[in-house]
């Protein structure tokens, strides 16, 4: 039986996700998300000056979970 996540991310549905949002949704450490981004498993982009911050589009997140068969109903981030 799968446990359902009840943590709600307070962002409008079309807002790009932050690394910590993806980590919360997948119930993993933020470092795991950084590894997924670095390996190219999870598409991302940077915003801001200098190194900026990493953002993950909703489409990239949806593709990642779909390719791995993760049921979106079990995630804290609504598509």
C-alpha positions as CSV (number, residue, x, y, z in Angstrom):
1,X,0.0,0.0,0.0
2,X,1.3,3.4,-0.9
3,X,1.3,6.2,1.6
4,X,-0.2,9.5,0.3
5,X,1.8,12.6,0.9
6,X,-0.1,15.4,2.5
7,X,2.5,18.2,2.3
8,X,1.2,21.0,0.2
9,X,3.5,23.2,-1.8
10,X,2.2,26.8,-1.8
11,X,2.7,27.7,-5.4
12,X,0.4,28.4,-8.3
13,X,0.1,25.4,-10.6
14,X,2.2,26.8,-13.4
15,X,5.1,28.1,-11.3
16,X,8.4,26.3,-11.9
17,X,9.5,24.1,-9.0
18,X,12.4,24.7,-6.7
19,X,14.8,21.9,-5.8
20,X,13.3,21.7,-2.3
21,X,9.8,21.4,-3.8
22,X,10.8,18.4,-5.9
23,X,12.6,16.8,-3.0
24,X,9.5,17.2,-0.9
25,X,7.3,15.8,-3.6
26,X,9.5,12.7,-4.1
27,X,10.2,12.3,-0.4
28,X,14.0,12.5,-1.0
29,X,16.9,14.6,0.2
30,X,17.6,17.8,-1.8
31,X,21.0,16.5,-2.6
32,X,19.3,13.6,-4.5
33,X,17.5,16.1,-6.7
34,X,20.8,18.0,-7.4
35,X,22.3,14.6,-8.4
36,X,19.4,13.9,-10.7
37,X,19.8,17.4,-12.3
38,X,23.6,17.0,-12.7
39,X,23.2,13.5,-14.3
40,X,20.6,14.9,-16.7
41,X,17.8,12.7,-15.4
42,X,15.8,15.7,-14.5
43,X,15.8,18.7,-16.8
44,X,16.3,22.1,-15.2
45,X,17.4,25.7,-15.8
46,X,19.1,28.4,-13.8
47,X,17.6,31.8,-13.1
48,X,19.2,34.9,-11.5
49,X,22.6,36.5,-11.4
50,X,25.8,34.6,-11.0
51,X,25.2,30.9,-10.5
52,X,21.5,31.7,-9.9
53,X,19.1,29.1,-8.6
54,X,17.9,25.9,-10.2
55,X,14.3,25.6,-11.3
56,X,12.5,22.6,-12.7
57,X,9.5,23.1,-15.1
58,X,6.3,21.3,-14.3
59,X,6.6,19.6,-17.7
60,X,10.1,18.3,-16.9
61,X,8.9,17.1,-13.5
62,X,5.8,15.4,-15.0
63,X,8.0,13.7,-17.6
64,X,10.4,12.5,-14.9
65,X,7.7,10.9,-12.8
66,X,5.9,9.4,-15.8
67,X,9.0,7.8,-17.2
68,X,9.5,6.1,-13.8
69,X,5.9,5.1,-13.3
70,X,5.5,7.2,-10.1
71,X,1.8,7.8,-9.5
72,X,1.2,11.5,-9.5
73,X,-1.6,11.1,-6.9
74,X,1.1,10.1,-4.4
75,X,3.0,13.3,-4.9
76,X,2.8,16.5,-2.9
77,X,3.1,18.7,-6.0
78,X,0.0,18.8,-8.1
79,X,0.6,18.9,-11.9
